[in-house]
Amino acid sequence: MTNHNTPTYHKNYNFSLQIVFTLILIVCSLLYLTIPTYGQIEYPFEVARPHYVGARALAMGNAFTAVADDATSGFWNPAGLIQWEGVKLFGVTKLHDRHFYRFDPKGIGFSWRGTSLYWGNKIAIDVPSGVPDFNYYSIARKLGPYLAAGGSLKFKRRHPSDYYQFFGYHTSYDLGLLFKPRPELKFGCLLQNLEGSSIQWVTLGSAYIYSSYLFSADIAISTEDAEIEYYLGVEYSPYSFFSVRVGSSNGDITGGFGIRIIDVYLHYARIYEPRFVSHYISAEIHF
C-alpha cells in the first residue's frame, strides 16, 4: 500500500531541521559579534555562590532561581529538586581557553513522592584564589500543591589533600523556596550564607511560560551593601528536542542552545567574562 503522507512528512521534517539550524546560526552570530568588556578579573565561583553551574542556566543569563527544574537545582535553588521524580545526573565542562582556568561541576539528585536528596560538587583550578572546591548536600520537601522548601549545606574542601574529602573545613548553607501558584508561573527565593551564621545574599526570581517561551528574571540583593545584581533569560523551544537561549548576566550577554536525545540533554553556552569569552557544554541524564 502506498503511503501518500510520506512526502509531506519528509518535507515537514526537513523544514524543521532548517529552522533549528537557522536559530543556532543566528544565536552564535550574535554572540560572536559582541565584544567582551575588560576589567578586573573576578570569578563568581571563587565563593560558594551558584553562578556558572550548568550550561543551560549560563545561557539564560544565570536567571535560574525560579526555573531550577534540572539536575543543577541543588546549586540554584534546592527547593526546585521536587519538580521531577527519579534520578538526574549532570556534568559540565569549560571547553575553550582552559589555560585561563578549568571549571568542571557535577551532581546527582534523587526525588520521590515530594522528597528529594542531592549531592553536587563544583571545583575550579588555576584561578587566583587557588582551588575553589565546594561539596553541596541538599534536601527538599514539597509542602503542598503550590509550595516547596529546600536547604543545602556547602563544604569548602582543602587543597592539596591526599584523601577524598566528603565534607571540608568551611561550612555554609543555602535555604530555598519555590512557589508555583499557576502551571505557567513560578517564584523562587534563595537565601545564601557564605560565612559566619547570617545571610549575605537574597536572590528573588520569577519564571513565566508563554507558548514555547520561558522567561526568567532574578535579582540578587546583598545584606552587606554590595551592588545589586540583575539576571534575565529567555528560552525558546520550538520543538520538544531543541531549545535556543539568550540572556543578560548582570549586564553581560549570554546565549546558547540545547538538544534532547531521548533522556539525554546536551546544552551549550557562550558567555563573556573579563578579558575573554568562555564556552561551556553540559550533559544531563534522566532515569
N, C-alpha and C positions, 0 to 999 in steps of 0.2 A: 504494500500500500504506500502511495506517495504521501509524504508529509509536506503539505503546502505551507506550513508555518516555518519551515527550516530557513529559507532565505531571509524572512523577516527577523527571525531570532539572531542570525549571524549579523544582520545589518545593525540591529539594536545593540548587540554586544560590542561590535567594532566602534559604534558611535560612543558607547560608554567609555571604552578604553581611550578614545581620542579626548574626551572631556577630562578624564583622570590625568593623562599626560600633559594636557594643556594647563590644568591647575597647578601641577607640580612645577612646570616651566615658569609660570607667572610668579609663584611664590619664591622660587630660587632666584629668578632675575631681580626681583625687588630687593631681596636680601643681599645679593652680591653688589648691587648698585649703591647700597647705603654705606657711608663711610663711618667707621668706628671713631668714637671720641678718644681723646688722650688725657690721661691724668694719673693720679697716684694709684698704684695697683693695690686693691683690697679685694679679698675673696670672701664672699658671704659664708662659705663652708668652713672658714677657719674658727668659727664658733658654732655652737650646736643650734644653728638655725636651719630651717628646712630647704633653703634655696639650692638649686642646681640638681635636685634629685628627680630623675625621670625625664626623658626627652619629651614626653607629651606635655608635662607641666612647664618645662622650659620653653617650648614652642608657643605656649599660651601666656607667655609673659609672667610666669610664676603666680598667676591668679588662679589658685587651686584650692583654697581653703574650703570653699563650699562645694567644689566638684568632688575631690577626694574619693573617687569611686574605682580606682585601680590598685595595683599591688604596691604603689608608693604611698598609700594613705597613711601608714603609720608615721611617716615623716611630716606630712602636710596637715593632717587633722585626724587623729586616731579614732574619733567618733565615726568617720566615714567608712571604717572597716566593716560595719554591719550592712553595707549596701549590697553585698553579694554573699553567696554561700559556697562552700567548698574550699579549695586551696588555690592560691595565686602566688606565683613567684616571679621575680624580675631581676634583671641585671642591666646596668648602664655603663657605658664607657665613653671616654673622650677620644675622638678619632684623630684629630689633627693637631699638630704642634704640641705633642706630648712632652717635648723637651722643656716647655714652659712649666707645666705641671701635669700630673696624672691624677685622674679622679674616677673612681670605679665603685659606685654604690651598688648594693644588692639587698634583697629582702624576701621574706616569705610570710604569708599570712593564712590563717585558717578561720573560717567563720561558719557557725552552725546554730540555727534557731535563735538568732538575735544576740549571740555572744561571739566575740572574735578575739583571737590571740595573734601576736605579730612579733617578729624579730627582723631588725634591719641593721645594716652597717654602712657607714659612709666613711671613706678614707681618701685623703689626698696626699700625694707625695711630691716633693720638690717645690713646696711653697714656702714663703718667707718664715712662717711660724714653725716650720719643721714638718711634722706629720700629724695633721688633724685627723683623728680616728675616733669615731663615736659608734657605740652599740646602742640600739634602741630596743626596748622591750615594752610592748604596748598591749593594752586590753581595752575592749569596748563592749558596751551593752546597749541594746535597744530598750528604751524606756516606755515606749508606746508606739502608736501608729505614726506619729509625727516627729518624735524626738529621740536622739541617741547621744550618749556621752562616752568619752574615752580618755585614757591617760597614757603617757609614755614616761618611762624612766630612761634617762640618757647617761651613759657612762663613757667618759673620755679615757682612752687607753694609752699606756705609756709606750714610748719608742726610744731606743730599741728594746726588745724584750726577747728572751729565749724560751718563752712559753706562751700558749694561747690564753688570752685574757677574756673570760666570759663577761667580766664587769670592768672595773677600772678604778682610777684614783680620784676622779672628779665626777660627782653625781649631780644631775639637774633633772628637770621634769617639764613636761608639756601637759596641758589639760585642754580637751577639745569638746565642742558641742556641735551638733548638726540638727537643724530644724527644717522640716520639709512639709509646709502647710498645703502644698499642691503638687501634683506629679511633675509639673514643669518648673517648679520654683523651689530653690533651696537657699538656706542661710547657714553660714558656718562661723565659728569663733574659735580661735586658738590663743591660749594663754601660755607664754613661754618664759620659763625660768632658765637663766644662763649661769647664774652664780648666786651664792647666798641662799636665802629662803623666799625672797619676794619675786614677783613677776616683773620682768624687764620689758616685754613686748606683748601687746594685744593686737591680734590681727582679726579683722572682721571681713567676711566675704559673702558674696551673693552669686548665684548662678541661675540662669534662666534659659530654658529650651523653647525655641520657636521654630516649628517645622524641622528643617535639617540643620539648624544653627544652635550652637551652645555659646551663650555669652557669660562671661565671668568677670568679676571685679573684686579686688582686695585692697584694703587699706591697713597698713601696719603702723601702730602708734606706740611710741616709746614712753615708758613711765619715768625715764631718766633724761628727758628733754632732748633726745636725739631727733633728727629730722624725720617727719612723717614720710612714709614710703607708699607709692601707689603702683598697682599692678592691674593690667587689663588684658583680657584674652578673648579670642573668638575661635571656635572650631566649627567648620562646615563639613558635614558628612553627606555628600550626595548619594552615596551607596553604603550599604552595611559593611563593606570590606575596605572602605577608603575614606580618609579624612584629611582636610587641609587646615592648618592652624597659623594664626598670626597673633602677635601680642606686643605689649609695651611693658617692660620690666623696669619700673622706676625711671622711665624716660628712654630706655634703650630698646630698640626694635628687636623682636624675636620672630621666629617662624619655623615651619616645618610641616611634616605630613606623617600619616600613619597608615599602615596596611594590615589587614587581618587575614590570616590564612587558617581557617577552621578555628582552633582555640589558641593560636599563637598570634600575638600582636607585636608588630615591629614599628618603632617610632624613630623619627629623625628630627633633630632640632639644630638650628644655626642661630647662635647668639653673639652679641657684641660685648666684649669686655674691654677694660682699659688696655689700650695699645695693640690689641689683636682680636681676631674672630675665632670662635670655638665651634666645633662640630660635635654633636653627641648622637649616639644611637643607643636605643634600649630594646630589649626583648622581654615580653611578658607571656607567661603560660598559665592557662586555667585548667584545673582538674575538677 
